[in-house]
Amino acid sequence: MQPVARHRTALSRGALSRPLALALADGVLCADQSVFDYGCGKGDDLRNLRSLGVDADGWDPSHRPAVERRPADVVNLGYVVNVIEDPQERARALADAWRLANQVLVVAARMTWDSRDLVGRPHGDGLVTRTGTFQKFYEQAELAAWIEQITGSRPLAAAPGIFYVFRDEARAQAFLSSRVYVYRPRVAIDPHAVYEAHQEVLAPLVEFLTAHARPPRPGELTADDHAAVRDAFGDRPQAEAGSPGHERRLLGAGQGSAAE
Ligand SMILES: C[S@@+](CC[C@H](N)C(=O)[O-])C[C@H]1O[C@@H](n2cnc3c(N)ncnc32)[C@H](O)[C@@H]1O
């Protein structure tokens, strides 16, 4: 008998889940791409995606077991791996979802800090909650390393607990270059061209963003790396991370004049 009630983990959602909403906002998922939601729960994401005109289908062992698991441009594995108590089955779910992803796999799992108020009894590498569901909580680096181990591809962080795994390295690079751009008021620049021209200097920043999906705080880049960016971009560079609509400072304030 299954020791935990996995079907109870599926939520009812009024809006798109965060991983899919992020994928849309990041341009990783577009309306003309097909989506397969692996472990889709009650199917609310499918309904919401279809209402946006996206060709979306999904399978869930408890809620949509009869649907055939089929390849799609974008496959979503949203908050599934953390409810599976058997590590081998967990790895199989990730490997299966990756196999179906023609272009990109979106993986989301709950984070350790999310578990602070949760009461439960230890079970395997996670815990069983009072409602009888299993939850495995991840550290960001742990989740990234596990995804890379199973898929053989380096995942790129979209947000804490949310990763993109691209099939094609060129698309991964395009996503990274869209994350790192240089913003100077009233001067139109091509972020891709800037990224290409400064790839080497930006590499430590890109590495940091890839793992953390946030700008580094003071001290998280070496002084040399920080100085290299300052030298490349002038006295008051505004190296930013994120899409132009989500301007975030790439270099943390207080790490020198470059980011002040
Ligand atoms: C927390 S829900 C997430 C549902 C949906 N992806 C969402 O974000 O709303 C976890 C889902 O994983 C499903 N699940 C459990 N074991 C699975 C497996 N081995 N493969 C795929 N899905 C599984 C459960 O049935 C449940 O619906």
The ligand as a Tripos MOL2 file, in Angstrom:
@<TRIPOS>MOLECULE
LIG
   27    29     1     0     0
SMALL
NO_CHARGES

@<TRIPOS>ATOM
      1 C1          1.6960   19.2690   -5.8150 C.3       1 LIG1
      2 S1          0.8400   18.4620   -7.1260 S.3       1 LIG1
      3 C2          1.2780   19.5240   -8.4790 C.3       1 LIG1
      4 C3          0.2650   19.4860   -9.5760 C.3       1 LIG1
      5 C4          0.5040   20.4980  -10.7010 C.3       1 LIG1
      6 N1          1.7440   20.2380  -11.4190 N.3       1 LIG1
      7 C5          0.4720   21.9030  -10.1730 C.2       1 LIG1
      8 O1          1.5350   22.5650  -10.1330 O.co2     1 LIG1
      9 O2         -0.5990   22.3580   -9.7880 O.co2     1 LIG1
     10 C6          1.7990   17.0230   -7.3790 C.3       1 LIG1
     11 C7          1.1830   16.0530   -8.4090 C.3       1 LIG1
     12 O3          2.1590   15.0500   -8.7340 O.3       1 LIG1
     13 C8          1.4580   13.8940   -9.0700 C.3       1 LIG1
     14 N2          2.3720   12.7380   -9.0340 N.ar      1 LIG1
     15 C9          2.6530   11.9060   -8.0090 C.ar      1 LIG1
     16 N3          3.5140   10.9580   -8.3830 N.ar      1 LIG1
     17 C10         3.8280   11.2040   -9.6770 C.ar      1 LIG1
     18 C11         4.6690   10.5790  -10.6490 C.ar      1 LIG1
     19 N4          5.4040    9.4930  -10.3520 N.pl3     1 LIG1
     20 N5          4.7290   11.0920  -11.8850 N.ar      1 LIG1
     21 C12         4.0100   12.2060  -12.2010 C.ar      1 LIG1
     22 N6          3.1840   12.8400  -11.3330 N.ar      1 LIG1
     23 C13         3.0940   12.3340  -10.0850 C.ar      1 LIG1
     24 C14         0.3500   13.8400   -8.0380 C.3       1 LIG1
     25 O4         -0.7020   13.0060   -8.4390 O.3       1 LIG1
     26 C15        -0.0520   15.3070   -7.9160 C.3       1 LIG1
     27 O5         -1.1480   15.6210   -8.7150 O.3       1 LIG1
@<TRIPOS>BOND
     1     1     2 1
     2     2     3 1
     3     2    10 1
     4     3     4 1
     5     4     5 1
     6     5     6 1
     7     5     7 1
     8     7     8 2
     9     7     9 1
    10    10    11 1
    11    11    12 1
    12    11    26 1
    13    12    13 1
    14    13    14 1
    15    13    24 1
    16    14    15 ar
    17    14    23 ar
    18    15    16 ar
    19    16    17 ar
    20    17    18 ar
    21    17    23 ar
    22    18    19 1
    23    18    20 ar
    24    20    21 ar
    25    21    22 ar
    26    22    23 ar
    27    24    25 1
    28    24    26 1
    29    26    27 1
@<TRIPOS>SUBSTRUCTURE
     1 LIG1         1 GROUP 0 **** ****
